C-alpha cells in the first residue's frame, strides 16, 4: 500500500491573520463556514480546522485594541475554545467506538484504513483531561474509558453556560449580529479616511485590524483636540 504524506498544515489551510484574506474571515464569522479556511488542495480535517480557527480568532482578539470589549472578546474566545474541546472529544469518541466495532468484525482491510488510533486516544485523553487506559484488548473497559471522557467534558458545557450568562449581562438587550455588511461599511469608511480603496479579497485580517486601529486612534486624537479647544474657549 502506497502512503501519501500530507503537506504541512500551512500549505493546506490559512493558519494566521497575517495571511488570511478578510473576505475569508468574513465568511467564517458571518456564515459559520469554517471550510473556507481551506486553500486549494487536499484540505484538512474538522479537528484541524476548528483548532486553527481558535488560534486565528485568538490572534484577532490580541490584535484588536479595544479596551471596552477586551473582556467580552476573551470570554467569547474561551467559549469557542471549550466548544472545540467538546467537538474534539465527541469526534474521537465516534471514531474509537467505530474502531472497536470494526476490530470485532476482524476485517483487517478496514482496520488498516482507519488511520492513527493512538493519535485519537491521545487527543481524547488530552482534551477531556482523563487518564483512561484505552486498552483495545479489553473492549468493555475501552467503552468505559470513552464514557468517562464524555462525562468529563460536561463540565465544559457548564462553564460555557456560565460565561454566556456573563456575556448577556455585558451586552445590549438587542445584540447586534455581525454581518458582512458591517465589515463592508467599516471598510468603506476606512477607505475614505486612508484615501485608499480597500477590498475584502485584497486585504488580510492583520492589515484590516492594523488600519482599523490607526483610524480609531486618529479619530480619538481629533476628538480630543476638538474637546481641548472647546474647553480653551
Backbone torsions as a table, in degrees:
resi	resn	phi	psi	omega
1	UNK	NA	130.5	-179.4
2	UNK	-89.3	125.7	179.5
3	UNK	-103.1	130.2	179.4
4	UNK	-101.7	123.6	-179.4
5	UNK	-76.6	132.1	179.2
6	UNK	-69.0	148.9	174.0
7	UNK	-70.4	158.4	176.1
8	UNK	-55.2	150.4	-175.3
9	UNK	-56.6	-40.4	-176.5
10	UNK	-71.2	-8.1	174.4
11	UNK	-93.9	-15.0	-178.5
12	UNK	-100.3	-34.0	-178.8
13	UNK	-140.4	163.7	173.7
14	UNK	-74.2	134.9	-174.8
15	UNK	-122.7	-10.0	-179.7
16	UNK	-140.7	160.7	176.7
17	UNK	-71.1	-13.4	-177.8
18	UNK	-76.0	-19.9	179.0
19	UNK	-119.3	-16.0	-175.4
20	UNK	-72.5	119.5	176.8
21	UNK	-63.8	143.6	179.8
22	UNK	-60.3	-33.4	179.9
23	UNK	-60.7	-39.2	178.4
24	UNK	-70.3	-43.2	178.5
25	UNK	-57.4	-42.2	179.5
26	UNK	-61.6	-40.0	-179.0
27	UNK	-69.6	-36.7	178.8
28	UNK	-68.6	-44.5	-177.7
29	UNK	-70.4	-47.8	-171.7
30	UNK	-86.7	-36.5	-177.4
31	UNK	-102.2	-3.0	-177.5
32	UNK	56.7	33.2	-178.4
33	UNK	-100.8	81.2	-174.4
34	UNK	-67.4	-20.2	-179.4
35	UNK	-70.1	-10.3	176.5
36	UNK	-69.0	-12.7	176.3
37	UNK	-69.6	-17.6	-177.2
38	UNK	-73.4	130.4	172.7
39	UNK	-83.6	-178.2	176.6
40	UNK	-66.7	138.8	178.5
41	UNK	131.5	-149.2	-171.2
42	UNK	-77.3	-13.0	176.0
43	UNK	79.1	-153.2	-175.7
44	UNK	-158.4	163.3	178.2
45	UNK	-76.7	163.5	178.6
46	UNK	-64.2	-33.0	177.4
47	UNK	-63.8	-44.6	178.4
48	UNK	-63.7	-41.8	-179.1
49	UNK	-64.8	-46.9	-179.1
50	UNK	-64.2	-41.7	-179.8
51	UNK	-65.3	-41.3	179.8
52	UNK	-68.0	-39.7	179.3
53	UNK	-63.3	-38.8	177.4
54	UNK	-58.9	-44.1	-178.9
55	UNK	-67.0	-39.3	178.4
56	UNK	-64.0	-45.0	-179.6
57	UNK	-64.1	-35.4	177.4
58	UNK	-64.7	-41.4	176.5
59	UNK	-61.7	-40.2	-179.9
60	UNK	-63.0	-45.6	179.4
61	UNK	-61.8	-42.0	-179.6
62	UNK	-66.4	-33.1	-175.7
63	UNK	-79.0	-30.1	-178.9
64	UNK	-71.5	126.0	179.0
65	UNK	-99.5	83.4	-179.4
66	UNK	-142.1	92.8	-176.6
67	UNK	-60.8	-31.1	-177.6
68	UNK	-65.8	-29.6	-177.9
69	UNK	-113.0	9.9	-176.3
70	UNK	-61.1	-49.5	-179.5
71	UNK	-63.3	-41.8	178.9
72	UNK	-60.0	-44.4	179.5
73	UNK	-64.2	-39.1	-178.7
74	UNK	-70.8	-34.9	174.8
75	UNK	-64.4	-43.7	179.4
76	UNK	-64.0	-38.3	178.3
77	UNK	-63.5	-43.0	178.3
78	UNK	-63.1	-40.0	177.7
79	UNK	-61.5	-45.8	-179.9
80	UNK	-63.9	-37.3	179.9
81	UNK	-64.9	-42.1	179.8
82	UNK	-69.0	-37.4	175.8
83	UNK	-61.8	-38.3	177.8
84	UNK	-63.3	-43.3	177.9
85	UNK	-60.1	-44.4	179.1
86	UNK	-61.1	-45.0	-180.0
87	UNK	-63.7	-39.2	179.5
88	UNK	-63.2	-47.4	-179.0
89	UNK	-62.8	-44.5	-179.7
90	UNK	-63.4	-41.1	178.9
91	UNK	-65.0	-43.6	178.9
92	UNK	-66.0	-36.5	179.3
93	UNK	-61.8	-43.1	178.1
94	UNK	-62.2	-44.7	-179.2
95	UNK	-62.7	-47.4	-175.5
96	UNK	-68.8	-34.1	175.0
97	UNK	-67.4	-40.7	177.5
98	UNK	-63.3	-38.6	178.7
99	UNK	-61.9	-41.8	179.7
100	UNK	-63.1	-41.3	179.7
101	UNK	-63.4	-45.2	-179.1
102	UNK	-67.8	-36.4	178.3
103	UNK	-62.0	-40.7	177.7
104	UNK	-63.1	-33.7	-178.8
105	UNK	-70.8	-23.1	179.5
106	UNK	77.5	12.0	-179.7
107	UNK	-79.3	96.3	-174.1
108	UNK	-64.2	-34.3	-179.5
109	UNK	-62.9	-43.5	177.8
110	UNK	-67.8	-38.5	178.8
111	UNK	-59.7	-43.0	-179.1
112	UNK	-65.7	-27.9	-176.8
113	UNK	-84.7	-8.1	-173.0
114	UNK	-73.4	-17.3	177.7
115	UNK	90.9	-158.7	-172.4
116	UNK	-83.8	95.8	179.9
117	UNK	-66.3	-38.3	-179.2
118	UNK	-61.5	-34.4	178.4
119	UNK	-66.8	-39.5	178.0
120	UNK	-65.8	-39.2	177.6
121	UNK	-63.4	-42.8	179.4
122	UNK	-61.4	-42.5	-178.4
123	UNK	-65.5	-46.9	-175.8
124	UNK	-66.6	-34.8	178.5
125	UNK	-71.7	-39.5	-179.0
126	UNK	-68.0	-47.7	-174.6
127	UNK	-73.9	-29.0	179.1
128	UNK	-93.7	-11.3	-178.7
129	UNK	58.1	45.5	176.2
130	UNK	-114.4	167.1	-177.2
131	UNK	-123.1	35.6	179.4
132	UNK	-59.6	146.5	-179.2
133	UNK	-72.4	-34.0	-177.5
134	UNK	48.7	53.8	177.9
135	UNK	-91.4	108.9	-174.6
136	UNK	-65.3	-15.1	177.1
137	UNK	-71.3	-18.1	178.4
138	UNK	-120.2	89.5	-173.5
139	UNK	-67.3	-30.1	177.1
140	UNK	-65.0	-45.8	178.2
141	UNK	-68.5	-32.8	176.8
142	UNK	-55.4	-46.8	178.7
143	UNK	-67.4	-38.4	178.9
144	UNK	-63.9	-38.3	178.6
145	UNK	-65.0	-38.5	177.8
146	UNK	-65.3	-44.7	179.2
147	UNK	-61.6	-38.6	177.9
148	UNK	-62.1	-42.1	178.9
149	UNK	-63.6	-42.2	179.8
150	UNK	-66.0	-35.5	178.4
151	UNK	-68.2	-41.3	-177.0
152	UNK	-64.3	-32.7	-176.9
153	UNK	-78.0	-5.0	176.5
154	UNK	-63.6	-27.6	178.6
155	UNK	-68.1	-27.2	176.7
156	UNK	-64.9	-41.1	-179.9
157	UNK	-65.6	-37.1	177.3
158	UNK	-63.0	-40.8	178.8
159	UNK	-66.6	-39.5	177.7
160	UNK	-60.7	-45.8	-179.6
161	UNK	-60.2	-40.1	-179.9
162	UNK	-65.8	-44.2	-179.1
163	UNK	-69.4	-34.8	177.0
164	UNK	-65.5	-33.1	175.3
165	UNK	-64.8	-40.6	177.6
166	UNK	-62.6	-41.9	-179.4
167	UNK	-63.6	-37.6	179.4
168	UNK	-62.9	-35.1	178.7
169	UNK	-72.9	-29.6	-177.6
170	UNK	-82.9	-25.3	-172.8
171	UNK	-99.0	157.4	177.0
172	UNK	-60.5	157.1	179.2
173	UNK	-57.9	-43.6	176.8
174	UNK	-100.1	90.1	-177.1
175	UNK	-71.8	133.7	177.3
176	UNK	-73.9	133.5	176.1
177	UNK	-86.2	130.0	179.7
178	UNK	-70.5	122.5	-178.3
179	UNK	-123.5	165.9	176.7
180	UNK	-64.2	-33.0	179.7
181	UNK	-61.7	-35.3	178.4
182	UNK	-65.1	-42.9	177.6
183	UNK	-62.9	-45.8	-176.9
184	UNK	-64.8	-38.1	177.6
185	UNK	-63.7	-42.1	178.3
186	UNK	-64.3	-41.5	179.2
187	UNK	-62.3	-40.7	-179.4
188	UNK	-62.5	-47.3	179.7
189	UNK	-66.3	-37.3	179.5
190	UNK	-67.8	-35.6	179.0
191	UNK	-64.7	-41.0	178.9
192	UNK	-63.9	-39.6	-179.8
193	UNK	-66.8	-45.0	-176.5
194	UNK	-86.0	-9.4	-176.9
195	UNK	57.8	38.5	177.0
196	UNK	-137.4	138.1	-179.9
197	UNK	-83.3	111.2	178.1
198	UNK	-96.7	130.7	174.8
199	UNK	-120.7	141.5	-177.0
200	UNK	-54.4	-33.6	-177.7
201	UNK	-81.5	-13.3	-175.6
202	UNK	-105.9	1.3	-176.5
203	UNK	-131.0	138.6	177.9
204	UNK	-82.2	165.7	178.0
205	UNK	-60.8	-40.7	179.5
206	UNK	-61.7	-44.5	179.8
207	UNK	-64.5	-38.6	177.8
208	UNK	-61.7	-48.1	-178.8
209	UNK	-65.1	-43.1	-179.6
210	UNK	-61.1	-46.6	179.1
211	UNK	-68.5	-35.2	177.9
212	UNK	-64.5	-43.0	178.0
213	UNK	-63.4	-42.5	179.1
214	UNK	-63.3	-41.7	180.0
215	UNK	-63.4	-46.9	-179.8
216	UNK	-62.5	-40.1	179.3
217	UNK	-65.4	-38.1	178.9
218	UNK	-66.4	-42.3	178.4
219	UNK	-63.0	-42.7	179.2
220	UNK	-63.6	-38.9	179.4
221	UNK	-65.1	-43.7	180.0
222	UNK	-64.3	-43.1	179.0
223	UNK	-63.5	-38.6	179.4
224	UNK	-66.2	-41.5	178.9
225	UNK	-64.0	-43.0	-179.2
226	UNK	-64.6	-38.5	179.5
227	UNK	-66.6	-41.0	179.5
228	UNK	-64.7	-40.5	178.9
229	UNK	-66.2	-39.2	179.7
230	UNK	-65.3	-40.5	178.5
231	UNK	-69.3	-30.2	-179.1
232	UNK	-69.1	-31.0	178.2
233	UNK	-72.0	NA	NA
